[in-house]
Amino acid sequence: MINLKFSRRNLLALLPMLALPAGMAMANETWPNKPIRMIVGFAAGGPTDSAARFVADGISKELGTSVIIENKPGANGQNAIAELKRGKADGYNLLFITSGSLSVAPARFKKLPFDVNNDFDYIGSVAAYPSVLVTNVNSKFNNVQELISASKQAKEGLSAGTVSNTQELTLALFKHKTGIVAQGVPYRGDSHAITDIAGGILDFAFLSPSVAIPMIENGRVKAIGVTGELSGPYASKFPKLEMLDVKAWSGIVSLKGTPTVATQKIGKAMEKVLSTPEFKKSLESSGQTVLPLTNDAFRRFVINEKEMWEKTAESAGLEKL
């Protein structure tokens, strides 16, 4: 004999599970149903902010909802990461992240408010750009070999400007690869460093294309190398430093546990935006190129970059702060 009371009780217990696929389907249909926030860890107007706004506008059009940029500058992007972590993993909180904040910082700091491996869902990378090795326009070195030779002949080596953790580690890697003798001189910004190079106070520096190229065109400094590929009219203008293939990059992440429907829809929208000629052209003015990695490929790329910079810092004997 069937126990009807028992069967009814168990049936009632199963109803929520039976309804789950329908709920998931509904979520798939309705997301997004409100504006999306995209946090940017740098002030408005710079190349990172400009790229973020272009991508945000494209995602907005593709998804049919507003994508609002929220600038949270400070602490080399760490303020923005902290702001993301105060939000929810619901797909409505995104972070436009950079290499300096995510893959370089672990090589320089003992304690960080995030874990690269476990705290984020990696939606996709956006753009990348190399550093331009610049010297004074009247300096006696016209190529990297002359720069290295001059450094070994100088009593205390050459002076090299460093603005960020990325540039400090780029210099460390350059010294390790070439044996150049140089002392890092910290600066608050690229513009300050390049002004001292133009004035003959500083010997050289690895600087962002957005700062270096205008000064090169104005004849204030000269470029003797680049650490990767530049875009647009600058693509083959400067010699590539084969021993130093490094670049800064940007991308979009969300908190770990973001619904798959959200990360997939955002990722597909990003792919469309990044493939447009308009986006590629928008990057050219700052020497950036498209970096179209998605999901697991982007995650592996970030982790590999993190490990590379950690090894660089260790080899250079740089203690974590």
C-alpha positions as CSV (number, residue, x, y, z in Angstrom):
1,M,0.0,0.0,0.0
2,I,1.3,3.5,-0.9
3,N,1.7,5.9,2.0
4,L,-0.1,9.0,0.5
5,K,0.9,11.3,3.4
6,F,4.5,10.4,3.0
7,S,4.4,10.8,-0.8
8,R,2.8,14.2,-0.6
9,R,5.3,15.5,1.9
10,N,8.2,14.4,-0.3
11,L,6.6,15.8,-3.3
12,L,6.3,19.2,-1.6
13,A,10.0,19.0,-0.6
14,L,10.9,18.4,-4.3
15,L,8.9,21.3,-5.7
16,P,11.6,24.0,-5.2
17,M,14.2,21.8,-7.0
18,L,11.7,21.1,-9.8
19,A,11.2,24.9,-10.2
20,L,15.0,25.6,-10.3
21,P,15.5,25.2,-14.0
22,A,12.6,27.6,-14.7
23,G,14.1,30.2,-12.4
24,M,17.5,29.8,-14.0
25,A,15.8,30.3,-17.4
26,M,14.0,33.4,-16.2
27,A,17.3,34.8,-14.9
28,N,18.8,34.2,-18.3
29,E,16.0,36.1,-20.0
30,T,15.9,39.0,-17.6
31,W,19.5,39.8,-17.0
32,P,20.4,42.6,-17.2
33,N,17.4,44.5,-15.9
34,K,19.1,47.5,-14.3
35,P,22.2,49.6,-15.0
36,I,25.7,48.0,-14.7
37,R,28.5,49.8,-12.8
38,M,32.0,49.6,-14.2
39,I,34.7,50.8,-11.7
40,V,37.9,52.3,-13.1
41,G,40.9,52.7,-10.8
42,F,42.3,55.8,-12.6
43,A,41.1,59.4,-13.0
44,A,38.9,60.4,-15.9
45,G,40.6,61.5,-19.2
46,G,43.6,59.2,-19.3
47,P,44.2,56.3,-21.8
48,T,42.9,53.7,-19.4
49,D,39.7,55.7,-18.6
50,S,39.2,56.4,-22.4
51,A,39.4,52.7,-23.3
52,A,37.0,51.8,-20.4
53,R,34.4,54.3,-21.6
54,F,34.6,53.1,-25.2
55,V,34.1,49.5,-24.1
56,A,31.3,50.5,-21.6
57,D,29.5,52.4,-24.3
58,G,29.7,49.4,-26.6
59,I,28.6,46.9,-24.0
60,S,25.7,49.2,-23.1
61,K,24.5,49.2,-26.7
62,E,24.8,45.4,-27.0
63,L,23.0,44.6,-23.8
64,G,20.4,47.3,-23.9
65,T,21.2,48.8,-20.5
66,S,23.3,51.6,-19.1
67,V,26.9,50.9,-18.2
68,I,28.0,53.6,-15.7
69,I,31.7,54.4,-15.3
70,E,32.7,55.1,-11.7
71,N,36.3,56.4,-11.3
72,K,38.0,55.4,-8.0
73,P,41.6,56.5,-8.5
74,G,44.4,56.0,-5.9
75,A,46.8,53.4,-4.6
76,N,47.7,52.2,-8.1
77,G,44.2,50.7,-8.6
78,Q,43.9,49.1,-5.2
79,N,41.1,51.5,-4.2
80,A,39.0,50.3,-7.2
81,I,39.6,46.7,-6.3
82,A,38.4,47.4,-2.7
83,E,35.3,49.1,-4.1
84,L,34.5,46.1,-6.3
85,K,34.8,43.8,-3.2
86,R,32.3,45.9,-1.4
87,G,29.7,45.1,-4.1
88,K,27.8,42.0,-5.0
89,A,28.7,39.2,-7.3
90,D,25.6,39.7,-9.4
91,G,26.9,40.9,-12.7
92,Y,26.1,44.5,-12.0
93,N,29.5,45.3,-10.5
94,L,32.4,45.2,-12.9
95,L,36.0,46.3,-12.6
96,F,38.1,47.7,-15.5
97,I,41.5,46.3,-14.2
98,T,45.1,46.9,-15.2
99,S,48.2,44.8,-15.1
100,G,49.8,47.1,-12.5
101,S,47.0,46.5,-10.1
102,L,46.5,42.8,-10.6
103,S,49.6,41.0,-11.8
104,V,52.4,43.4,-10.8
105,A,51.2,44.4,-7.3
106,P,51.7,40.8,-5.8
107,A,55.4,41.0,-6.7
108,R,55.9,44.2,-4.7
109,F,53.6,44.0,-1.7
110,K,53.4,41.4,1.1
111,K,49.7,42.0,1.8
112,L,47.0,42.8,-0.7
113,P,43.2,42.8,-0.2
114,F,42.7,40.3,-3.0
115,D,43.8,36.9,-4.3
116,V,44.5,36.7,-8.0
117,N,43.6,33.1,-8.2
118,N,40.4,33.0,-6.2
119,D,38.7,36.4,-5.9
120,F,37.7,37.2,-9.5
121,D,35.8,35.9,-12.5
122,Y,37.9,36.9,-15.6
123,I,35.5,38.1,-18.3
124,G,38.0,39.4,-20.9
125,S,41.1,41.5,-21.6
126,V,40.7,44.7,-23.6
127,A,44.0,46.3,-24.7
128,A,47.8,46.3,-24.2
129,Y,50.6,48.6,-24.8
130,P,54.4,48.3,-24.5
131,S,56.8,50.8,-22.9
132,V,58.9,53.1,-24.9
133,L,62.6,53.5,-24.0
134,V,63.4,57.2,-24.3
135,T,66.5,59.3,-23.8
136,N,67.4,62.9,-24.3
137,V,67.3,64.0,-27.9
138,N,70.9,65.1,-27.8
139,S,72.2,62.1,-25.8
140,K,75.2,60.2,-27.2
141,F,73.4,56.8,-27.3
142,N,71.3,56.2,-30.3
143,N,70.5,52.5,-29.6
144,V,70.3,50.1,-26.7
145,Q,73.8,48.7,-27.1
146,E,75.3,52.2,-26.9
147,L,73.2,52.8,-23.8
148,I,74.5,49.6,-22.2
149,S,78.1,50.4,-23.1
150,A,77.8,54.0,-21.7
151,S,76.4,52.7,-18.4
152,K,79.3,50.4,-17.9
153,Q,81.8,53.3,-18.5
154,A,80.0,55.7,-16.2
155,K,81.4,55.8,-12.6
156,E,78.0,55.2,-11.0
157,G,76.1,54.0,-14.0
158,L,73.1,55.8,-15.6
159,S,70.0,57.2,-14.0
160,A,66.7,55.6,-15.0
161,G,63.3,57.1,-14.1
162,T,60.7,54.8,-12.5
163,V,57.1,55.9,-12.0
164,S,55.2,52.8,-11.1
165,N,55.8,49.3,-9.8
166,T,55.6,48.1,-13.4
167,Q,58.3,50.4,-14.5
168,E,60.5,49.5,-11.5
169,L,60.2,45.8,-12.4
170,T,60.7,46.6,-16.1
171,L,64.0,48.2,-15.2
172,A,64.9,45.3,-13.0
173,L,64.2,42.9,-15.9
174,F,66.2,45.0,-18.3
175,K,69.2,45.0,-16.0
176,H,68.9,41.3,-15.5
177,K,68.7,40.6,-19.3
178,T,71.4,43.0,-20.5
179,G,73.8,43.7,-17.5
180,I,73.2,47.5,-17.9
181,V,74.4,49.5,-14.9
182,A,71.6,51.9,-13.9
183,Q,70.1,53.3,-10.7
184,G,66.3,53.7,-10.5
185,V,65.1,57.2,-9.6
186,P,61.4,57.3,-8.5
187,Y,59.0,59.8,-10.0
188,R,55.4,60.6,-9.2
189,G,54.3,60.5,-12.9
190,D,55.5,59.9,-16.4
191,S,55.2,63.6,-17.3
192,H,57.7,64.5,-14.5
193,A,60.2,61.8,-15.7
194,I,60.0,62.8,-19.3
195,T,60.5,66.4,-18.5
196,D,63.7,65.6,-16.7
197,I,64.9,63.5,-19.7
198,A,64.2,66.4,-22.0
199,G,66.1,68.6,-19.7
200,G,69.1,66.3,-19.6
201,I,68.7,65.6,-15.8
202,L,67.7,61.9,-16.3
203,D,69.4,59.4,-18.6
204,F,66.5,57.2,-19.7
205,A,63.2,55.7,-18.7
206,F,60.6,53.2,-19.9
207,L,57.4,55.3,-20.4
208,S,53.9,54.8,-21.7
209,P,53.4,55.6,-25.4
210,S,50.7,58.2,-24.6
211,V,53.3,60.3,-22.8
212,A,56.4,59.4,-24.8
213,I,55.1,59.8,-28.4
214,P,54.0,63.5,-28.2
215,M,57.4,64.4,-26.8
216,I,59.2,62.4,-29.5
217,E,57.2,64.1,-32.2
218,N,58.0,67.5,-30.7
219,G,61.7,66.6,-30.8
220,R,62.2,66.8,-27.0
221,V,63.3,63.2,-26.5
222,K,64.1,60.3,-28.8
223,A,63.1,56.6,-28.6
224,I,65.7,53.9,-28.9
225,G,63.5,50.9,-28.3
226,V,60.1,49.6,-27.5
227,T,59.1,46.6,-25.4
228,G,56.4,45.2,-27.7
229,E,54.1,46.1,-30.5
230,L,52.7,49.7,-31.0
231,S,49.6,50.4,-33.0
232,G,48.8,52.7,-35.9
233,P,51.5,54.8,-37.5
234,Y,54.0,53.9,-34.8
235,A,53.8,50.1,-35.4
236,S,57.3,49.8,-36.9
237,K,58.8,53.2,-36.1
238,F,61.0,52.2,-33.2
239,P,63.2,49.1,-32.8
240,K,61.7,46.3,-30.8
241,L,63.7,45.1,-27.8
242,E,63.7,41.4,-28.3
243,M,65.2,40.7,-24.9
244,L,62.4,42.6,-23.1
245,D,58.9,41.6,-24.4
246,V,56.7,43.1,-21.7
247,K,53.5,45.2,-21.9
248,A,50.9,46.8,-19.7
249,W,47.3,45.6,-20.3
250,S,43.7,46.2,-19.2
251,G,40.7,44.0,-18.9
252,I,37.4,43.4,-17.2
253,V,36.7,41.2,-14.1
254,S,33.9,40.7,-11.7
255,L,33.7,39.1,-8.2
256,K,34.0,35.3,-8.0
257,G,30.7,33.7,-8.2
258,T,29.1,36.1,-10.7
259,P,26.2,34.3,-12.5
260,T,27.4,32.7,-15.7
261,V,24.6,34.3,-17.7
262,A,26.1,37.7,-16.8
263,T,29.8,36.9,-17.6
264,Q,28.8,35.2,-20.8
265,K,26.7,38.1,-22.1
266,I,29.2,40.7,-21.1
267,G,32.0,38.6,-22.7
268,K,30.1,38.3,-26.0
269,A,29.3,42.0,-26.0
270,M,33.0,42.8,-25.4
271,E,34.1,40.5,-28.3
272,K,31.9,42.6,-30.7
273,V,33.2,45.9,-29.4
274,L,36.8,44.9,-29.6
275,S,36.4,43.6,-33.1
276,T,35.2,47.0,-34.5
277,P,37.6,49.2,-36.6
278,E,36.4,52.1,-34.5
279,F,37.8,50.6,-31.3
280,K,41.1,49.8,-32.8
281,K,41.4,53.3,-34.2
282,S,40.5,54.8,-30.7
283,L,43.5,52.9,-29.2
284,E,46.0,54.2,-31.8
285,S,46.4,57.7,-30.3
286,S,47.8,56.1,-27.1
287,G,49.8,53.4,-28.8
288,Q,47.5,50.6,-27.6
289,T,46.5,47.4,-29.4
290,V,43.5,45.1,-28.9
291,L,44.1,42.2,-26.6
292,P,41.1,39.8,-27.1
293,L,41.5,37.1,-24.5
294,T,38.3,35.7,-22.8
295,N,37.4,33.7,-19.7
296,D,40.0,31.0,-18.9
297,A,42.5,32.3,-21.5
298,F,42.5,35.7,-19.8
299,R,42.7,34.1,-16.3
300,R,45.8,32.0,-17.3
301,F,47.4,35.1,-18.9
302,V,47.0,37.1,-15.7
303,I,48.4,34.3,-13.5
304,N,51.3,33.8,-15.8
305,E,52.1,37.5,-15.8
306,K,51.9,37.5,-12.0
307,E,54.4,34.6,-11.7
308,M,56.7,36.3,-14.2
309,W,56.9,39.5,-12.3
310,E,57.3,37.7,-9.0
311,K,60.3,35.9,-10.4
312,T,61.7,39.2,-11.7
313,A,61.4,40.9,-8.3
314,E,63.0,37.9,-6.6
315,S,65.9,37.8,-9.1
316,A,66.5,41.5,-8.7
317,G,66.5,41.2,-4.9
318,L,63.6,43.5,-4.5
319,E,62.0,43.0,-1.1
320,K,58.2,43.2,-0.9
321,L,56.9,46.3,0.8
